[in-house]
Amino acid sequence: MTHPPRVSVILPTYNRAGLVRCAIASVLDQTYRDFELIVVDDGSTDETPAVLGSFDDPRLRCFSQPNKGRSSARNFALQHARGDYITFQDSDDLYLPAKLAKQVQFLDEHPDYAAVYTSASCIGDNGDSLNFVYRASVSGNIYPDIAFFQPVTITLPTVMVRHAVLDETGVFDEAMHRFEDTDLWRRIAKHHLFGAIDAVTCLVRTHSGNILGSQDPETMAAAVNQYVSKVMKEDSDICPGILEAGARRLYKHYGFAMATDPRFAPAGKALSDKAALYFQPKVSIVIPVYNGADFLREAIDSAIRQTYPNVEIVVVNDGSNDDGATEAIALSYGKRIRYVRKPNGGVASALNRGIREMSGELFSWLSHDDLYSADKVASQVEFLAEQPDPFNCIVYGDYSVFTGSVENAALMRMPHVAPEDFRYFITEQNILHGCTLLVPKAAFDRSGLFDETLRTTQDYDLWFRLASRHRFVHLPSAGVFARGHEGQGTNRMKDIVLTECNELLGRFAGNLAPEELRRSSSKPAAVALLDLAVNLAQRGFIGASLHTTRLAKDAIRNSIQELAKRQAKEPDLRSAAAVEELEGVSQLVTTLVAERAEALAAAVMAERPRALADGIKQPAVVAPPAETEVAQTSFETSVPVALPIERPATAIIKIKRFVRRAGRRLPASMKAPARRLWQRFSVRYRAVA
């Protein structure tokens, strides 16, 4: 008796005599051979039965049933499937030869994954490429990404799932005439891990029978409504933000698509109108103020003018002592705002009080001397709704800087930074404006509130903590007008600003993990720290620069020790030379960066203290999550950071390049020693290589 096949391929067909032959052939031509192909003819009235009968392959098993729809046909096939792994094929699509082999290998190697999908390329009627690929871009817990197939669509032929998982979650819903495949992936992803192979293994055909224009508008709209209702009912235990945002994306997608065809326009308009009913979280705009009678009214008016309908405004008076002028302005708005008065405790304490008082799901900070554009909140909520897990995201944006009139504002564009690189970004640059952020209130429950012991860096401190658990996503739109004036706290507390920045930025550098440094800078961790030390010195943060230099030196010392251990175990000329080189580099780079820092400190003290202080807008720095072991704050503490070395020679090249760059930044007095060192490097490297 032969063993059952490992894989069962399910292929339903109905009146596809012209295409099903190629679909079957693409399965039978797989490089992986241990499978069965179960074809169910769902009551075809054309030549499909004859085409099926023309194949002579023991792996092909053909069945037929009266026409009941593709879900019924697939479920019928599943009753006869013997494989441990189940995969699907449509009668108008094609497998590429290695499709089954790639997926079987993945599931064999990842027993904790229930299913795996791949990328798929679109082709036309004649098989020509349509230059569109469904990318397998997410893996793991992917429910938020795929439940409403926006932003990620999983096409049916790309999936392979364990048979036992289907026994647990159920099969295709035969009451659904569209989206039944996504419905099944949703149910699986809700409780199981999904793998992704970002390689095209299937060709998905677009033809006159399956394009939008060939469908009935009312039937299509009804299918969208049915799907949304089903998800909302069955997945009520999922975070409401994920469901609301997903429904909004789905209605918006089909509403827009159907609006392009005059026949579909009315149905499309109805779907677009429904999109607007989903994901409308309340946004609390918190305005902390201390003696702010000069600008407070303008700030409140800009908050009131928001086009987003679900907003509350919370004004927190932080113990103003201006003879009631600030309070009089706030009280003049009556019930249009919520007004809270507290003893003076600083910006952080006022913001924390506002967060505790707010009733919204999202927090937006507005300084009393800044302004919002009318669509600031609306555009950010819309952008947040595009994120699969919106309440795990923090939106930040661009802003405009002005003095006097907003007509003369200068735009500040933020760079696009990957969420996983955000902590490095705010360590390397202090250009983020806190009032551009839109923060889920739940984030404060996980990461804490503003540190009230900090007078000027409480914002960056919190952003760093939040970035350890949440995704910071950039909306390239300016929704804030940041006012510059003499009375700003950064101008009044320059000494405090500099002290807090040095303390926090030094701690930031120590808390960046080696892999974080490597990924964000595209350099070895030690070299990234050295670059960061120079960056900090150039920005005037001398204490943080010296601390980061010591961190880099420790990282290099660790690398030397690691290479020395390898050399002791397996003597090698290259390793010996690399140890010698790195020992020299450790002393060199420390000297170079320290010299640069000292020169900068002298220039700051002697020539431009005011220019430096004016350039310090918003500092940066923070402690990681509580469960992370944090380096001591003292700059005398050394924190080892492993330097990844693929090959000793590669390490020498990378650090040699850094020395050359650092040498260019040195004062004239240091250029000659740096040049000699560079020449010594060049000679030694040739000997090693």
LINCOR-V144843 format. One record per residue. N is the residue number from 1. D_CENTER is the distance of its C-alpha to the mean C-alpha in Angstrom with 2 decimals. Layout:
<<N & D_CENTER> <N & D_CENTER>>
This chain:
<<1 & 51.99> <2 & 48.78> <3 & 45.47> <4 & 43.01> <5 & 40.30> <6 & 36.88> <7 & 35.09> <8 & 36.09> <9 & 35.00> <10 & 35.46> <11 & 36.56> <12 & 38.05> <13 & 39.92> <14 & 41.92> <15 & 44.05> <16 & 42.06> <17 & 45.00> <18 & 43.89> <19 & 40.42> <20 & 40.61> <21 & 42.63> <22 & 39.84> <23 & 37.25> <24 & 39.56> <25 & 40.40> <26 & 36.77> <27 & 36.52> <28 & 39.90> <29 & 39.00> <30 & 36.18> <31 & 36.44> <32 & 35.88> <33 & 39.19> <34 & 39.16> <35 & 38.32> <36 & 40.07> <37 & 39.44> <38 & 40.40> <39 & 41.14> <40 & 42.11> <41 & 44.07> <42 & 43.42> <43 & 46.85> <44 & 46.75> <45 & 49.75> <46 & 49.40> <47 & 49.98> <48 & 47.02> <49 & 49.36> <50 & 51.28> <51 & 48.22> <52 & 47.13> <53 & 50.68> <54 & 50.71> <55 & 48.42> <56 & 50.07> <57 & 47.47> <58 & 47.73> <59 & 43.98> <60 & 44.08> <61 & 45.01> <62 & 45.72> <63 & 46.21> <64 & 46.96> <65 & 46.87> <66 & 47.77> <67 & 45.05> <68 & 42.63> <69 & 39.26> <70 & 36.61> <71 & 35.17> <72 & 38.69> <73 & 39.30> <74 & 36.22> <75 & 37.16> <76 & 40.70> <77 & 39.53> <78 & 37.50> <79 & 40.74> <80 & 42.22> <81 & 39.28> <82 & 40.13> <83 & 37.10> <84 & 34.71> <85 & 31.86> <86 & 31.69> <87 & 30.26> <88 & 30.97> <89 & 32.33> <90 & 33.29> <91 & 36.63> <92 & 35.34> <93 & 32.54> <94 & 32.80> <95 & 31.60> <96 & 31.30> <97 & 33.54> <98 & 31.08> <99 & 29.03> <100 & 30.69> <101 & 30.97> <102 & 27.25> <103 & 26.41> <104 & 29.38> <105 & 28.47> <106 & 24.92> <107 & 26.31> <108 & 29.13> <109 & 26.91> <110 & 24.41> <111 & 26.73> <112 & 24.10> <113 & 22.36> <114 & 24.09> <115 & 23.20> <116 & 21.63> <117 & 20.90> <118 & 20.81> <119 & 20.22> <120 & 23.09> <121 & 24.76> <122 & 26.72> <123 & 30.41> <124 & 33.19> <125 & 36.61> <126 & 38.11> <127 & 35.29> <128 & 34.02> <129 & 30.32> <130 & 28.56> <131 & 25.78> <132 & 23.02> <133 & 20.96> <134 & 19.16> <135 & 16.47> <136 & 15.86> <137 & 12.14> <138 & 11.15> <139 & 13.40> <140 & 14.51> <141 & 14.28> <142 & 13.32> <143 & 15.46> <144 & 13.06> <145 & 11.96> <146 & 15.59> <147 & 17.94> <148 & 18.48> <149 & 17.73> <150 & 15.36> <151 & 12.87> <152 & 14.12> <153 & 17.89> <154 & 19.71> <155 & 23.17> <156 & 26.08> <157 & 27.61> <158 & 24.51> <159 & 24.53> <160 & 26.59> <161 & 26.98> <162 & 29.28> <163 & 32.49> <164 & 32.58> <165 & 29.26> <166 & 30.80> <167 & 33.83> <168 & 31.73> <169 & 29.44> <170 & 32.00> <171 & 32.35> <172 & 31.94> <173 & 32.88> <174 & 36.03> <175 & 36.08> <176 & 33.10> <177 & 33.95> <178 & 30.44> <179 & 26.96> <180 & 28.69> <181 & 26.55> <182 & 23.22> <183 & 25.05> <184 & 25.85> <185 & 22.37> <186 & 21.18> <187 & 23.98> <188 & 23.30> <189 & 19.52> <190 & 20.39> <191 & 22.26> <192 & 21.37> <193 & 18.89> <194 & 18.31> <195 & 18.24> <196 & 17.11> <197 & 19.21> <198 & 17.90> <199 & 21.50> <200 & 23.61> <201 & 26.30> <202 & 27.43> <203 & 28.79> <204 & 28.37> <205 & 31.25> <206 & 31.24> <207 & 34.82> <208 & 37.04> <209 & 37.00> <210 & 33.30> <211 & 32.07> <212 & 31.48> <213 & 34.78> <214 & 36.76> <215 & 35.65> <216 & 37.36> <217 & 35.43> <218 & 36.46> <219 & 35.74> <220 & 32.22> <221 & 31.57> <222 & 33.16> <223 & 30.92> <224 & 27.74> <225 & 29.37> <226 & 30.46> <227 & 27.06> <228 & 25.43> <229 & 28.42> <230 & 28.29> <231 & 24.69> <232 & 25.34> <233 & 28.50> <234 & 27.48> <235 & 24.09> <236 & 25.18> <237 & 24.03> <238 & 20.34> <239 & 18.53> <240 & 20.05> <241 & 16.93> <242 & 15.37> <243 & 18.78> <244 & 19.49> <245 & 16.35> <246 & 16.88> <247 & 20.53> <248 & 19.90> <249 & 17.79> <250 & 20.49> <251 & 23.38> <252 & 21.97> <253 & 21.41> <254 & 24.94> <255 & 26.48> <256 & 25.47> <257 & 26.46> <258 & 29.80> <259 & 30.60> <260 & 31.12> <261 & 34.21> <262 & 37.14> <263 & 38.10> <264 & 34.71> <265 & 34.25> <266 & 35.70> <267 & 33.70> <268 & 30.52> <269 & 31.33> <270 & 31.77> <271 & 28.34> <272 & 26.72> <273 & 28.72> <274 & 27.44> <275 & 23.79> <276 & 24.61> <277 & 25.93> <278 & 22.70> <279 & 19.98> <280 & 21.96> <281 & 21.04> <282 & 23.31> <283 & 22.08> <284 & 24.11> <285 & 24.71> <286 & 26.08> <287 & 28.49> <288 & 29.93> <289 & 33.21> <290 & 36.04> <291 & 39.09> <292 & 37.13> <293 & 39.86> <294 & 39.48> <295 & 36.04> <296 & 35.17> <297 & 36.64> <298 & 34.58> <299 & 31.33> <300 & 32.35> <301 & 33.50> <302 & 30.17> <303 & 28.50> <304 & 31.23> <305 & 30.76> <306 & 27.25> <307 & 27.23> <308 & 24.92> <309 & 27.54> <310 & 26.21> <311 & 26.30> <312 & 28.25> <313 & 29.19> <314 & 29.96> <315 & 32.03> <316 & 32.62> <317 & 35.73> <318 & 35.49> <319 & 39.26> <320 & 40.27> <321 & 43.86> <322 & 44.66> <323 & 47.52> <324 & 45.38> <325 & 44.14> <326 & 40.44> <327 & 41.28> <328 & 43.54> <329 & 40.81> <330 & 38.43> <331 & 41.25> <332 & 42.27> <333 & 39.27> <334 & 40.60> <335 & 38.50> <336 & 35.95> <337 & 34.13> <338 & 34.08> <339 & 35.78> <340 & 35.63> <341 & 37.83> <342 & 37.50> <343 & 39.16> <344 & 37.69> <345 & 35.02> <346 & 32.60> <347 & 29.38> <348 & 27.36> <349 & 30.01> <350 & 30.16> <351 & 26.43> <352 & 26.63> <353 & 29.66> <354 & 27.93> <355 & 25.04> <356 & 27.77> <357 & 29.71> <358 & 27.05> <359 & 27.07> <360 & 23.85> <361 & 20.60> <362 & 18.68> <363 & 19.75> <364 & 20.27> <365 & 22.31> <366 & 25.04> <367 & 27.37> <368 & 30.96> <369 & 31.49> <370 & 28.46> <371 & 28.01> <372 & 25.54> <373 & 25.78> <374 & 26.89> <375 & 23.71> <376 & 21.25> <377 & 20.48> <378 & 20.93> <379 & 18.49> <380 & 15.74> <381 & 16.55> <382 & 16.62> <383 & 13.14> <384 & 11.95> <385 & 13.95> <386 & 12.00> <387 & 8.97> <388 & 10.11> <389 & 10.18> <390 & 10.91> <391 & 12.58> <392 & 9.77> <393 & 8.09> <394 & 9.98> <395 & 10.82> <396 & 12.61> <397 & 14.84> <398 & 17.78> <399 & 21.23> <400 & 24.89> <401 & 27.37> <402 & 30.99> <403 & 34.33> <404 & 37.00> <405 & 35.96> <406 & 32.53> <407 & 34.11> <408 & 33.86> <409 & 30.20> <410 & 28.23> <411 & 24.65> <412 & 21.99> <413 & 18.98> <414 & 15.78> <415 & 14.24> <416 & 10.91> <417 & 9.00> <418 & 6.01> <419 & 4.46> <420 & 6.71> <421 & 9.36> <422 & 9.66> <423 & 12.68> <424 & 14.42> <425 & 14.01> <426 & 15.78> <427 & 18.30> <428 & 19.16> <429 & 19.29> <430 & 20.44> <431 & 19.82> <432 & 17.37> <433 & 19.43> <434 & 19.05> <435 & 20.59> <436 & 17.79> <437 & 15.50> <438 & 15.31> <439 & 14.88> <440 & 15.54> <441 & 18.84> <442 & 17.95> <443 & 15.63> <444 & 18.91> <445 & 20.52> <446 & 18.21> <447 & 18.00> <448 & 21.21> <449 & 22.46> <450 & 23.39> <451 & 25.72> <452 & 29.08> <453 & 30.69> <454 & 28.72> <455 & 30.29> <456 & 28.02> <457 & 24.79> <458 & 23.88> <459 & 20.84> <460 & 19.10> <461 & 20.25> <462 & 18.42> <463 & 15.14> <464 & 15.20> <465 & 15.95> <466 & 13.36> <467 & 10.56> <468 & 12.09> <469 & 11.21> <470 & 8.64> <471 & 5.24> <472 & 6.84> <473 & 6.43> <474 & 9.56> <475 & 12.32> <476 & 14.96> <477 & 17.85> <478 & 20.33> <479 & 21.23> <480 & 22.94> <481 & 26.24> <482 & 26.58> <483 & 30.26> <484 & 31.93> <485 & 35.26> <486 & 37.60> <487 & 37.09> <488 & 33.42> <489 & 32.75> <490 & 31.51> <491 & 34.91> <492 & 36.88> <493 & 35.31> <494 & 34.83> <495 & 36.03> <496 & 33.77> <497 & 30.76> <498 & 31.54> <499 & 32.28> <500 & 29.17> <501 & 26.94> <502 & 28.64> <503 & 28.35> <504 & 24.71> <505 & 23.51> <506 & 25.65> <507 & 24.11> <508 & 20.57> <509 & 21.70> <510 & 23.27> <511 & 20.30> <512 & 17.89> <513 & 18.05> <514 & 19.63> <515 & 16.82> <516 & 14.47> <517 & 17.20> <518 & 17.74> <519 & 14.26> <520 & 13.68> <521 & 17.27> <522 & 18.15> <523 & 21.29> <524 & 22.99> <525 & 22.20> <526 & 25.64> <527 & 25.54> <528 & 22.19> <529 & 23.92> <530 & 26.93> <531 & 25.08> <532 & 23.46> <533 & 26.99> <534 & 28.39> <535 & 25.65> <536 & 26.43> <537 & 30.13> <538 & 29.91> <539 & 28.23> <540 & 31.12> <541 & 29.59> <542 & 32.33> <543 & 32.10> <544 & 28.40> <545 & 29.16> <546 & 32.03> <547 & 30.11> <548 & 27.32> <549 & 30.16> <550 & 31.59> <551 & 28.33> <552 & 28.26> <553 & 31.92> <554 & 31.39> <555 & 28.67> <556 & 31.17> <557 & 33.91> <558 & 31.91> <559 & 31.57> <560 & 35.29> <561 & 36.09> <562 & 33.99> <563 & 35.73> <564 & 39.04> <565 & 38.60> <566 & 37.96> <567 & 40.98> <568 & 43.12> <569 & 42.28> <570 & 42.48> <571 & 44.25> <572 & 42.93> <573 & 43.86> <574 & 40.36> <575 & 39.03> <576 & 42.00> <577 & 41.44> <578 & 37.74> <579 & 38.71> <580 & 41.23> <581 & 38.85> <582 & 36.14> <583 & 38.83> <584 & 39.79> <585 & 36.25> <586 & 35.61> <587 & 38.53> <588 & 37.90> <589 & 34.34> <590 & 35.18> <591 & 38.15> <592 & 36.42> <593 & 33.56> <594 & 36.01> <595 & 38.42> <596 & 35.83> <597 & 34.80> <598 & 38.47> <599 & 39.27> <600 & 36.51> <601 & 37.68> <602 & 41.19> <603 & 40.21> <604 & 38.30> <605 & 41.24> <606 & 43.88> <607 & 42.62> <608 & 39.51> <609 & 38.62> <610 & 38.14> <611 & 36.04> <612 & 33.67> <613 & 33.49> <614 & 32.88> <615 & 29.99> <616 & 28.28> <617 & 26.34> <618 & 23.58> <619 & 23.44> <620 & 20.77> <621 & 20.57> <622 & 20.27> <623 & 20.88> <624 & 18.39> <625 & 18.57> <626 & 22.15> <627 & 22.05> <628 & 21.17> <629 & 24.34> <630 & 24.47> <631 & 26.74> <632 & 29.69> <633 & 29.41> <634 & 32.60> <635 & 32.15> <636 & 34.92> <637 & 32.77> <638 & 31.56> <639 & 28.39> <640 & 28.51> <641 & 25.50> <642 & 25.93> <643 & 26.09> <644 & 25.19> <645 & 28.11> <646 & 28.10> <647 & 31.67> <648 & 33.81> <649 & 34.56> <650 & 30.91> <651 & 30.45> <652 & 33.52> <653 & 32.32> <654 & 28.98> <655 & 30.69> <656 & 33.56> <657 & 31.33> <658 & 29.90> <659 & 33.50> <660 & 34.42> <661 & 31.64> <662 & 32.50> <663 & 36.15> <664 & 35.64> <665 & 34.42> <666 & 37.42> <667 & 40.41> <668 & 43.45> <669 & 45.13> <670 & 42.52> <671 & 42.18> <672 & 45.26> <673 & 44.26> <674 & 40.78> <675 & 42.47> <676 & 44.77> <677 & 41.94> <678 & 40.12> <679 & 43.33> <680 & 43.80> <681 & 40.32> <682 & 41.17> <683 & 44.44> <684 & 43.04> <685 & 40.15> <686 & 42.63> <687 & 44.66> <688 & 41.74> <689 & 40.42>>
